[in-house]
């Protein structure tokens, strides 16, 4: 089939690569987000999808939106059989959905209808889900509400963070995409409607959410730390220092009457902090401008800062 691909981050580039490697389909054009400022120098940077497309000499388009008639005409001129959308970052108007012969399909990193929205990987971990996956969906006008064509399941391991789970889903998604495309081409695809009553919204992660609230249960904090790693990384304050918390686990409370945020104990195994229920054992943390370190390494130079009785988050 003739395919127009729309996507932006590395997750999308993994799916574009498998289409470029597939001899039975042809990617005729790529749509991706405009170049954005990135890094300390705020230099305009192309998306991973654009870099891959340019490397393969595929025409690239970077509109700020697809509502304009001239942008829609550009898409129509490619006479595509289907449009594949993976983490594009733009909503597709109804007119765009109708342009390709087989419409538009989306690769979504959740077992729909479980998590709809921009951050399904992070929200699945934050909620304590033990399973997630990839859903190939026929797109409609709603937000991830279209009929489901194919699912690929993935276990959420106890040690998974958003980065490791992202990478596993990026590995299983391309195979699911190819299988769905073959079914569509052969006319054997079966569309399954979503149960809206089972859906949850997965909003984009914000830096403000990463601030640790020590009154929350330790199990909740441990899940959030995993979900917000590698971005934006949970943090708290201690004696005016902003401490980023890369890794932590829930542990039983030793004294329920201690103020949440109080450091109970600190040694090379970790820094034990009272939470609203239970304790959080911090094992990897980071000072501003420094690299993340194991708790034991931090305590070698800052044992006094993490002395029992000190309170985080004040």
BELMO-V643742 format. One record per helix or strand of 3 or more residues. SS is the DSSP state (alpha for helix, beta for strand). FROM is the first residue (numbers start at 1). TO is the last residue. Records with the same first field share a line. If there is no record, write none. Layout:
BEGIN
SS = FROM-TO, FROM-TO
END
This chain:
BEGIN
beta = 2-7, 26-31, 36-38, 43-45, 82-86, 104-108, 131-138, 148-155, 234-238, 241-251, 262-267, 270-274, 279-286
alpha = 10-21, 48-55, 69-77, 94-97, 120-126, 162-186, 196-198, 207-210, 218-227, 295-302
END
